[in-house]
Amino acid sequence: MQAPVHHLSSSMQVKVANGDVLSCVSFIPQAQWSVDEHQFCTDMRVLPLHHFDIILGMDWLESHSPMKVHWKSK
């Protein structure tokens, strides 16, 4: 089942890691997603990205800090 997409009343600008600013006009409230065995439910902004499924913003990373990541084992 695909999550419902809601349109914002006005667009918002989002600065991504490479410094580009993208326009966001919609979002998915309480999108359910998982990494490994961890489940999350997060409001997601929809951006015109071509090479990524999800980018976690600093707001999400800060709210789940501190984190322990073993980058070698991915």
Wavefront OBJ file of the C-alpha trace (Angstrom):
o trace
v 0.000 0.000 0.000
v 1.369 3.388 -0.976
v 1.342 6.183 1.614
v -0.883 9.206 0.852
v 0.946 12.317 -0.328
v -0.292 15.664 1.001
v 0.389 18.996 -0.688
v 1.792 21.918 1.296
v -0.135 25.199 1.199
v 3.109 26.879 0.083
v 6.415 25.426 -1.091
v 9.371 25.170 1.264
v 13.046 25.335 0.395
v 15.292 22.471 1.570
v 19.080 22.682 1.526
v 20.682 19.304 0.740
v 24.187 18.029 1.549
v 25.863 19.311 -1.641
v 24.579 22.833 -0.946
v 21.787 22.797 -3.545
v 18.405 24.157 -2.512
v 15.407 22.099 -3.636
v 11.754 23.077 -3.584
v 9.383 20.872 -1.611
v 5.654 21.063 -2.361
v 4.384 17.880 -0.686
v 4.928 15.528 2.240
v 3.962 12.081 3.501
v 2.725 12.184 7.103
v 3.928 9.391 9.377
v 5.630 7.359 6.625
v 6.594 3.908 7.917
v 10.096 2.681 7.066
v 12.793 0.430 8.460
v 16.537 -0.050 8.580
v 17.800 -3.502 9.478
v 15.350 -4.519 12.232
v 14.494 -0.997 13.407
v 11.085 0.443 12.502
v 10.404 4.180 12.194
v 7.395 6.379 11.542
v 8.401 9.830 10.284
v 6.853 12.790 8.461
v 8.733 12.868 5.141
v 9.137 15.768 2.739
v 8.987 14.796 -0.922
v 11.912 16.152 -2.954
v 12.824 15.803 -6.647
v 15.675 13.312 -6.093
v 16.778 10.770 -8.662
v 19.402 8.668 -6.894
v 18.120 8.319 -3.319
v 15.068 6.763 -1.684
v 15.404 8.616 1.623
v 17.737 11.269 2.967
v 17.700 11.674 6.734
v 17.901 15.322 7.694
v 19.791 16.838 10.577
v 16.501 17.227 12.472
v 15.929 13.444 12.387
v 19.573 12.625 13.135
v 19.618 15.012 16.105
v 16.388 13.569 17.502
v 17.901 10.041 17.453
v 21.340 10.928 18.817
v 23.661 9.618 19.964
v 23.966 6.759 17.481
v 26.273 3.803 17.245
v 27.047 2.865 13.632
v 29.422 0.159 12.449
v 30.191 1.540 8.973
v 32.434 -1.375 7.941
v 29.634 -3.925 8.349
v 27.040 -1.477 6.947
l 1 2 3 4 5 6 7 8 9 10 11 12 13 14 15 16 17 18 19 20 21 22 23 24 25 26 27 28 29 30 31 32 33 34 35 36 37 38 39 40 41 42 43 44 45 46 47 48 49 50 51 52 53 54 55 56 57 58 59 60 61 62 63 64 65 66 67 68 69 70 71 72 73 74
